Amino acid sequence: MSGAPALDVEVRRVGIDDPLAEPLVRELTEEYVRRYGPEAHEEMTRYPADSWTAPHGLLLLLLEDGEPVAGGAYKRYDERTAEVKRMWTASAHRRRGLARRVLAELERAAAGAGYDRIFLTTGPLQPEARGLYLASGYTALFDVDADPLTIGPLPFEKHLL
């Protein structure tokens, strides 16, 4: 089904401990470990579960036929800024615009929660994420012409309307 457009998907807010979030947590952890090594496990347990709950945070999934195909979260960064984390698209569903849809849903929800800025970082070994954020109107807070491996985490921001 890869390459098919993202049509009828349900957007559902869940807790990090919801069974529907398990594929996001598992696949994202595997992806981080594959790209960055075993110490990447720590990233997935770095924040308490309530970081992703209202009123300051959110975890949402896109479901297709009841199955999670993409997701993402934000948490409070500061009183006016939400930090996007945990962006994920199931490997069998990539290249369908799902990550862009998740990002748009997170932005809409963050604005509705009173945030007026989004901040995020992605790793230097995730060029597809870097491309997504640049194509989605995020401003790179680093030299985009520099070798990402010389920078470390790549920070971005976007001001919400």
PyMOL commands that set and color helices and strands:
alter all, ss='L'
color gray80, all
select helices_A, chain A and resi 19-36+38-44+49-52+91-93+98-112+127-135+148-150
alter helices_A, ss='H'
color red, helices_A
select strands_A, chain A and resi 10-13+58-64+67-78+81-89+117-122+139-140+154-159
alter strands_A, ss='S'
color yellow, strands_A
deselect
rebuild
show_as cartoon
